[in-house]
Structures are given as structure tokens and as C-alpha cells.
Amino acid sequence: MPDHVLIYLIVFLNALTQAMLVWRLKLAPATKWTLCCSTVAVPLLLAVSMRLLIAQGVINARIADQSFIEHLITKGSSILLIAGPWLVTVFAIAKSRKYKASLVTKSP
């Protein structure tokens, strides 16, 4: 199997795992759906945008031939492919704590 397919598989499994973690949190249903979809959408949109940039020739496909700016963009997007779902999960945990606190203050 080619390396880029394995990388996409790892990114997809990471996003799916983070979506499952977000789903188990106590959140309002609309917020839960939004955050679960965001954990999958962030790496998906990033991967598609990078592929489009490469296909249009804005960024060179070979890392050895990339300029400094292209290399920085590639590094940043690579980091966000893995860290994006994690950041959404951290945001969801913070939101869940706030939601639980609001439920406690509302109860008689």
C-alpha cells in the first residue's frame, strides 16, 4: 500500500477516535453533532486543500524541491492533520465542563 494512503488512514482513524470521544461527552445535541462533524471535517478539508494546491502547481509535490514558504505550509498542514481533531476534542471537553456547570446551577 502506498505511503500516502497509509497516512490518510492514520489521519482518518485519529479523527474517528476523536469524534467518538466527543460523542461521549455531556453536551447539548446540536453542539455534540457540530463538534463531532468538526473533528472529521478539519483534516478532510485540510487534506483536500493541500491536494488542490499541489494539483494547481502552487506547491511542489516533492518536498526536496519545495521553497522555504512551501515547506512551512506543508509542515503546518501536516501538524494540523493530526492536531486538528485533538484541538476540537480539547474545545469539546472545555465546553462540556461549562455545560455541566450550567446544569448544576440550574437545578433547585
Residue, then its C-alpha position, 0 to 999 in steps of 0.5 A: m500500500p502506498d505511503h500516502v494512503l497509509i497516512y490518510l488512514i492514520v489521519f482518518l482513524n485519529a479523527l474517528t477516535q476523536a469524534m467518538l470521544v466527543w460523542r461521549l461527552k455531556l453536551a447539548p445535541a446540536t453542539k455534540w453533532t457540530l463538534c463531532c462533524s468538526t473533528v472529521a471535517v478539519p483534516l478532510l478539508l485540510a487534506v483536500s486543500m493541500r491536494l488542490l494546491i499541489a494539483q494547481g502547481v502552487i506547491n511542489a509535490r516533492i518536498a526536496d524541491q519545495s521553497f522555504i514558504e512551501h515547506l512551512i505550509t506543508k509542515g503546518s498542514s501536516i501538524l494540523l492533520i493530526a492536531g486538528p481533531w485533538l484541538v476540537t476534542v480539547f474545545a469539546i471537553a472545555k465546553s462540556r465542563k461549562y455545560k455541566a456547570s450550567l446544569v448544576t446551577k440550574s437545578p433547585 
